[in-house]
């Protein structure tokens, strides 16, 4: 198990800064907290074990491909808006 020398609060802060810098959305505070606690406890991404950091190096390619990172913690607001429009149009 890898050691993460950060607190969940540190990771949440980094995710928040990253989201702002890239125009991405974060989930509700409870979900974000649960994710960061799990990341620190595991020492790697809770969703993709081979990813040692959060946000990981692949996050922007994930967002481009899926509209969100692999964990769904960082979300593209344009993609979310498009999905909501599609759902409401049905």
C-alpha positions as CSV (number, residue, x, y, z in Angstrom):
1,X,0.0,0.0,0.0
2,X,1.3,3.4,-0.9
3,X,1.6,6.1,1.7
4,X,-0.2,9.4,1.1
5,X,1.3,12.2,3.1
6,X,-1.8,14.3,2.9
7,X,-5.0,14.6,4.9
8,X,-8.4,14.2,3.2
9,X,-8.8,18.0,3.6
10,X,-5.5,18.6,1.7
11,X,-6.7,16.3,-1.1
12,X,-10.1,18.1,-1.2
13,X,-8.4,21.4,-1.4
14,X,-6.2,20.2,-4.3
15,X,-9.3,18.8,-6.1
16,X,-11.1,22.1,-5.6
17,X,-8.2,24.1,-7.0
18,X,-7.9,21.7,-10.0
19,X,-11.6,21.9,-10.7
20,X,-11.6,25.7,-10.6
21,X,-8.5,25.9,-12.9
22,X,-10.1,23.6,-15.5
23,X,-13.7,24.7,-15.3
24,X,-14.9,21.4,-13.8
25,X,-17.5,20.6,-11.2
26,X,-17.2,18.6,-8.0
27,X,-19.8,16.5,-6.3
28,X,-21.6,17.4,-3.1
29,X,-19.4,17.9,0.0
30,X,-20.3,14.5,1.5
31,X,-19.4,12.6,-1.6
32,X,-16.1,14.6,-1.9
33,X,-15.2,13.9,1.7
34,X,-15.9,10.2,1.4
35,X,-13.8,10.0,-1.7
36,X,-10.8,11.9,-0.2
37,X,-11.0,9.8,3.0
38,X,-10.9,6.6,1.0
39,X,-8.1,7.9,-1.2
40,X,-5.9,8.7,1.9
41,X,-6.8,5.3,3.5
42,X,-5.9,3.3,0.4
43,X,-2.9,5.4,-0.7
44,X,-4.1,5.4,-4.3
45,X,-7.1,6.3,-6.4
46,X,-10.1,4.4,-5.0
47,X,-11.4,3.7,-8.5
48,X,-8.2,2.8,-10.4
49,X,-5.6,1.2,-8.2
50,X,-2.8,2.0,-10.6
51,X,-3.3,5.7,-10.2
52,X,-1.3,7.0,-7.2
53,X,-2.5,10.6,-7.2
54,X,-5.8,12.5,-6.9
55,X,-6.3,14.3,-9.1
56,X,-4.5,11.9,-11.3
57,X,-2.4,12.5,-14.4
58,X,-5.2,11.0,-16.6
59,X,-8.0,13.1,-15.3
60,X,-8.2,15.5,-18.3
61,X,-8.1,12.7,-20.8
62,X,-10.9,10.9,-18.8
63,X,-13.0,14.1,-18.8
64,X,-12.5,14.5,-22.5
65,X,-13.4,10.9,-23.2
66,X,-16.3,10.4,-20.7
67,X,-17.2,13.9,-19.4
68,X,-15.9,13.0,-16.0
69,X,-12.9,11.5,-14.3
70,X,-12.9,7.7,-13.7
71,X,-14.2,8.2,-10.2
72,X,-16.8,10.8,-11.2
73,X,-15.4,13.3,-8.8
74,X,-14.4,15.8,-11.5
75,X,-17.2,16.5,-14.0
76,X,-17.4,18.5,-17.2
77,X,-20.3,20.9,-16.7
78,X,-20.9,21.2,-20.5
79,X,-21.4,17.4,-20.7
80,X,-23.6,17.4,-17.7
81,X,-25.8,20.1,-19.2
82,X,-26.0,18.2,-22.4
83,X,-27.1,15.0,-20.6
84,X,-29.7,16.9,-18.6
85,X,-31.1,18.5,-21.8
86,X,-31.3,15.1,-23.5
87,X,-33.1,13.6,-20.5
88,X,-35.6,16.5,-20.3
89,X,-36.2,16.3,-24.1
90,X,-37.5,12.7,-23.8
